[in-house]
Amino acid sequence: MADKKRGSLRNVVSGIVAKIGAAPHRASERGANTTASIVAEWPLPPSVTLGSAARLKGIEREIRARLPWVVRKFAKAETGRIVLRMLSTDADAFQAASATIARTLEKIESLAVLPREVEDILAISPRERHKWLKDGRLKSIGTRTVKMRGRSKAVTFHVFDPRHIEDLLDRDLVSAWREEDAREVSENRRRGAGKAALTRAGKQPAKPHGPQNTGNDHARKDDAPRPKLEGWDTFEAEGLLR
């Protein structure tokens, strides 16, 4: 089914321009002079955008990056389509840009999915994305390094296969993963509580194993008859203690 979708998309894109029309373009605020504009449109099926506005914006950036700087602003990604609108006086630039966009769209279904797009498509948080990427449930196809505006250092991040993300979405694996994580958290808490109880029990003073000495024991020892020394009777009879 996916192959048929890709084939139909290539057939449409191979025509380069799906629709070319003319529309008035206001040349000045007064509207005195008007210049015709030429428009080209290419279909963008849901299998490409995966129902994500972030993915749609990423496709627009990818297309614009392949166009000359002065032409980039004329290419826009809208819901279900890519639109190129330029003045008729720029017909040569329009034809060149149309050909570039058509070639780009031929392989657009295999365009790697960026981290923010993954979060938007699967409705997950950055924490979940990092966790599932680390434990291997979310599979990366490599990394990309870009220089961001306003940052002195380049940023490296993982990118993902759109077919893998589509499979996760279709099978609703995110819900299953969240249930697994909830059970794991509950189990870890139970184990932590058990370890804490054992630790508290180990800090209690140990009970002596032998017999304990009490005041009664000392009293019984004082009342007990003292051992009689040998020759004591003779020593006492001679009156040496008087």
HUCOR-V230317 format. One record per residue. N is the residue number from 1. RES is the residue in one letter. BURIAL is 1 if it has 16 or more other ideal C-beta (glycine too) atoms within 10 Angstrom, else 0. Layout:
# HUCOR-V230317
n={N/N}
res={RES/RES}
burial={BURIAL/BURIAL}
This chain:
# HUCOR-V230317
n={1/2/3/4/5/6/7/8/9/10/11/12/13/14/15/16/17/18/19/20/21/22/23/24/25/26/27/28/29/30/31/32/33/34/35/36/37/38/39/40/41/42/43/44/45/46/47/48/49/50/51/52/53/54/55/56/57/58/59/60/61/62/63/64/65/66/67/68/69/70/71/72/73/74/75/76/77/78/79/80/81/82/83/84/85/86/87/88/89/90/91/92/93/94/95/96/97/98/99/100/101/102/103/104/105/106/107/108/109/110/111/112/113/114/115/116/117/118/119/120/121/122/123/124/125/126/127/128/129/130/131/132/133/134/135/136/137/138/139/140/141/142/143/144/145/146/147/148/149/150/151/152/153/154/155/156/157/158/159/160/161/162/163/164/165/166/167/168/169/170/171/172/173/174/175/176/177/178/179/180/181/182/183/184/185/186/187/188/189/190/191/192/193/194/195/196/197/198/199/200/201/202/203/204/205/206/207/208/209/210/211/212/213/214/215/216/217/218/219/220/221/222/223/224/225/226/227/228/229/230/231/232/233/234/235/236/237/238/239/240/241/242}
res={M/A/D/K/K/R/G/S/L/R/N/V/V/S/G/I/V/A/K/I/G/A/A/P/H/R/A/S/E/R/G/A/N/T/T/A/S/I/V/A/E/W/P/L/P/P/S/V/T/L/G/S/A/A/R/L/K/G/I/E/R/E/I/R/A/R/L/P/W/V/V/R/K/F/A/K/A/E/T/G/R/I/V/L/R/M/L/S/T/D/A/D/A/F/Q/A/A/S/A/T/I/A/R/T/L/E/K/I/E/S/L/A/V/L/P/R/E/V/E/D/I/L/A/I/S/P/R/E/R/H/K/W/L/K/D/G/R/L/K/S/I/G/T/R/T/V/K/M/R/G/R/S/K/A/V/T/F/H/V/F/D/P/R/H/I/E/D/L/L/D/R/D/L/V/S/A/W/R/E/E/D/A/R/E/V/S/E/N/R/R/R/G/A/G/K/A/A/L/T/R/A/G/K/Q/P/A/K/P/H/G/P/Q/N/T/G/N/D/H/A/R/K/D/D/A/P/R/P/K/L/E/G/W/D/T/F/E/A/E/G/L/L/R}
burial={0/0/0/0/0/1/0/0/1/0/0/0/1/0/0/1/1/0/0/0/0/0/0/0/1/0/0/0/0/0/0/0/0/0/0/0/1/1/1/1/1/1/0/1/0/0/1/1/1/1/0/1/0/1/1/1/1/1/1/1/0/1/1/1/0/0/1/0/0/0/1/0/0/1/1/0/1/0/0/0/0/1/1/1/1/1/0/0/0/1/0/0/1/1/0/0/1/1/0/1/1/1/0/1/1/0/0/1/1/0/1/1/1/1/1/1/1/1/1/1/1/1/0/1/0/0/0/1/1/0/0/1/1/0/0/0/1/1/0/0/0/0/0/0/0/0/0/0/0/0/0/0/0/0/0/0/0/1/1/1/0/1/0/0/1/1/0/1/1/0/0/0/0/1/0/0/1/0/0/0/0/0/0/0/0/0/0/0/0/0/0/0/0/0/0/0/0/0/0/0/0/0/0/0/0/0/0/0/0/0/0/0/0/0/0/0/0/0/0/0/0/0/0/0/0/0/0/0/0/0/0/0/0/0/0/0/0/0/0/0/0/0}
